[in-house]
Amino acid sequence: MLDEMIEKKPYKVVIVGGGPAGVATALNLLKNGVESIAIIDKHAFPRYKCCAGYITNKTKSEYEKLGLNIEECHYSLIKDFNIFYKQKKSLNIVNKFLYTNEKIDRVELDDAFFRLAKEKGIATYENCAIVAHDMQNNTIATSDGRSFEYEYLVFADGTTGFGSRYQKGKKRNIALQMIFESDKEESIDIHFGITERGYCWVSSYGGITNVGMTDVFIKAKDYKKLFADFLKSQNFDEDTKNVTAAMTPIGVGTPVINSNVFFVGDAVGACDPLTLSGLRYGLTSGEYCAKAIASGKIKIYKRWIRNLKHKFNLMKLMQKAFYLKSTLCMVFKLMCRCFGKFVSKVFNNFFVNKK
Ligand SMILES: Cc1cc2nc3c(=O)[nH]c(=O)nc-3n(C[C@H](O)[C@H](O)[C@H](O)COP(=O)(O)OP(=O)(O)OC[C@H]3O[C@@H](n4cnc5c(N)ncnc54)[C@H](O)[C@@H]3O)c2cc1C
């Protein structure tokens, strides 16, 4: 079917998507002795990705294990969290674990990681989107008229990429975000009680503010208006025409189909549905996928995904229970006021440092 294409290049592994999960898969394949690897991405790097861009100590060490110097990507520990419930401040939490880039986005991090793959000799194709897949003949076609033959194909193209057609679960979180200049002083403000089953954030650092909102996606809801109202409530008069939105997965999907087509990162649902932390899980899914491909033992990856599924099923349950009105009232009106130190400890150690 794809034979008329102008180029046919065989690779042992073709990875669709040059985000964190795709690059981590490629670098781990190299580590495990696989050399014939190509990454294709529909964008040219540096590229913008709708993401708050926070990384934890654990995520930082995952990147460093793969040879990326996080300090060079201008990450530092941002000042403390302020927790709000229905616009009223409930608690201040000392931040010990969460780092952010000076621009509060992921452009520099993703670009440095993608360049690292290039420097290590991995073939990269930018502005190159997958447009067709012939599973019988192990071939894909791309938007620039190329055709790639593969032994293994890895979908690392996010929640709504080409690979998502092979996944069943369609329940998702929506996230909206805007980044702009402002003179708000340094802090991370997390707001609960604005969306039904999610939270909003206002992060400010060095003259830049990143405002975001998440919720479990319901088609009928006007999220843009909700977002605009939230911005106004925070005394920002930015035009919301520049707002960006993205989906994050709820639930872990199928890790492998046809014995040689793998899914990593958001493409397999490796993103915490409650907190939206996805970078660390994206990197680790790449590590285990690469081990499975290099050794020819698919079960290595299947087992890792099974464990992740158990963990995220618990987070899904917590998401349901946490956003009940009664739980929110108890946590923010009672626990935060009377047992602030305990809540801080749980927040830092369970929701931040564990991710
Ligand atoms: C608003 C928001 C805030 C978030 N904040 C955080 C945070 O602070 N910390 C955290 O850890 N996680 C956060 N996340 C989650 C995190 O962004 C994801 O889990 C992470 O990006 C997953 O990485 P990935 O490599 O799987 O996918 P992506 O980063 O989405 O990369 C997918 C790549 O595939 C490419 N692609 C897509 N379609 C095609 C195609 N057809 N052909 C070729 N290439 C294609 C894209 O261009 C992209 O480069 C946030 C998510 C959102 C939406």
The ligand as an SDF file (V2000), in Angstrom:
LIG
                    3D

 53 58  0  0  0  0  0  0  0  0999 V2000
   -1.2860   21.6280   30.7020 C   0  0  0  0  0  0  0  0  0  0  0  0
   -0.4560   20.4450   31.0990 C   0  0  0  0  0  0  0  0  0  0  0  0
    0.4180   20.5580   32.1550 C   0  0  0  0  0  0  0  0  0  0  0  0
    1.2460   19.4890   32.5060 C   0  0  0  0  0  0  0  0  0  0  0  0
    2.1640   19.6740   33.4980 N   0  0  0  0  0  0  0  0  0  0  0  0
    3.0370   18.6850   33.8010 C   0  0  0  0  0  0  0  0  0  0  0  0
    4.0710   18.9150   34.7440 C   0  0  0  0  0  0  0  0  0  0  0  0
    4.2080   20.0090   35.2920 O   0  0  0  0  0  0  0  0  0  0  0  0
    4.9190   17.8940   35.0340 N   0  0  0  0  0  0  0  0  0  0  0  0
    4.7890   16.6600   34.4450 C   0  0  0  0  0  0  0  0  0  0  0  0
    5.5680   15.7390   34.7660 O   0  0  0  0  0  0  0  0  0  0  0  0
    3.8380   16.4340   33.5090 N   0  0  0  0  0  0  0  0  0  0  0  0
    2.9680   17.4170   33.1640 C   0  0  0  0  0  0  0  0  0  0  0  0
    2.0110   17.2100   32.1960 N   0  0  0  0  0  0  0  0  0  0  0  0
    1.9630   15.8970   31.5100 C   0  0  0  0  0  0  0  0  0  0  0  0
    3.0560   15.8390   30.4490 C   0  0  0  0  0  0  0  0  0  0  0  0
    2.9900   16.9570   29.6060 O   0  0  0  0  0  0  0  0  0  0  0  0
    2.9340   14.5750   29.5840 C   0  0  0  0  0  0  0  0  0  0  0  0
    2.7030   13.4610   30.3950 O   0  0  0  0  0  0  0  0  0  0  0  0
    4.2030   14.3660   28.7530 C   0  0  0  0  0  0  0  0  0  0  0  0
    4.3350   15.4060   27.8310 O   0  0  0  0  0  0  0  0  0  0  0  0
    4.1640   13.0280   28.0200 C   0  0  0  0  0  0  0  0  0  0  0  0
    5.2720   12.9260   27.1880 O   0  0  0  0  0  0  0  0  0  0  0  0
    5.1810   12.1230   25.7950 P   0  0  0  0  0  0  0  0  0  0  0  0
    6.5600   12.1020   25.2520 O   0  0  0  0  0  0  0  0  0  0  0  0
    4.4350   10.8730   26.0010 O   0  0  0  0  0  0  0  0  0  0  0  0
    4.2220   13.0050   24.8820 O   0  0  0  0  0  0  0  0  0  0  0  0
    4.4030   14.4780   24.3150 P   0  0  0  0  0  0  0  0  0  0  0  0
    5.2580   15.2870   25.1920 O   0  0  0  0  0  0  0  0  0  0  0  0
    3.0220   14.9460   24.0240 O   0  0  0  0  0  0  0  0  0  0  0  0
    5.1850   14.2820   22.9500 O   0  0  0  0  0  0  0  0  0  0  0  0
    4.5450   13.7100   21.8380 C   0  0  0  0  0  0  0  0  0  0  0  0
    5.3240   14.0990   20.5950 C   0  0  0  0  0  0  0  0  0  0  0  0
    4.7300   13.4330   19.4840 O   0  0  0  0  0  0  0  0  0  0  0  0
    4.6580   14.3090   18.3830 C   0  0  0  0  0  0  0  0  0  0  0  0
    3.5650   13.8680   17.5180 N   0  0  0  0  0  0  0  0  0  0  0  0
    2.2260   13.9140   17.7520 C   0  0  0  0  0  0  0  0  0  0  0  0
    1.5470   13.4160   16.7010 N   0  0  0  0  0  0  0  0  0  0  0  0
    2.4830   13.0390   15.7780 C   0  0  0  0  0  0  0  0  0  0  0  0
    2.4020   12.4800   14.4810 C   0  0  0  0  0  0  0  0  0  0  0  0
    1.2300   12.2030   13.8720 N   0  0  0  0  0  0  0  0  0  0  0  0
    3.5610   12.2190   13.8080 N   0  0  0  0  0  0  0  0  0  0  0  0
    4.7660   12.5080   14.3830 C   0  0  0  0  0  0  0  0  0  0  0  0
    4.8830   13.0610   15.5990 N   0  0  0  0  0  0  0  0  0  0  0  0
    3.7630   13.3230   16.3060 C   0  0  0  0  0  0  0  0  0  0  0  0
    4.4070   15.6830   19.0180 C   0  0  0  0  0  0  0  0  0  0  0  0
    4.8240   16.7370   18.1760 O   0  0  0  0  0  0  0  0  0  0  0  0
    5.2560   15.5900   20.3010 C   0  0  0  0  0  0  0  0  0  0  0  0
    6.5600   16.1120   20.1230 O   0  0  0  0  0  0  0  0  0  0  0  0
    1.1580   18.2470   31.8220 C   0  0  0  0  0  0  0  0  0  0  0  0
    0.2520   18.1180   30.7700 C   0  0  0  0  0  0  0  0  0  0  0  0
   -0.5500   19.2010   30.3990 C   0  0  0  0  0  0  0  0  0  0  0  0
   -1.4960   19.0580   29.2370 C   0  0  0  0  0  0  0  0  0  0  0  0
  1  2  1  0
  2  3  1  0
  2 52  2  0
  3  4  2  0
  4  5  1  0
  4 50  1  0
  5  6  2  0
  6  7  1  0
  6 13  1  0
  7  8  2  0
  7  9  1  0
  9 10  1  0
 10 11  2  0
 10 12  1  0
 12 13  2  0
 13 14  1  0
 14 15  1  0
 14 50  1  0
 15 16  1  0
 16 17  1  0
 16 18  1  0
 18 19  1  0
 18 20  1  0
 20 21  1  0
 20 22  1  0
 22 23  1  0
 23 24  1  0
 24 25  2  0
 24 26  1  0
 24 27  1  0
 27 28  1  0
 28 29  2  0
 28 30  1  0
 28 31  1  0
 31 32  1  0
 32 33  1  0
 33 34  1  0
 33 48  1  0
 34 35  1  0
 35 36  1  0
 35 46  1  0
 36 37  1  0
 36 45  1  0
 37 38  2  0
 38 39  1  0
 39 40  1  0
 39 45  2  0
 40 41  1  0
 40 42  2  0
 42 43  1  0
 43 44  2  0
 44 45  1  0
 46 47  1  0
 46 48  1  0
 48 49  1  0
 50 51  2  0
 51 52  1  0
 52 53  1  0
M  END
$$$$
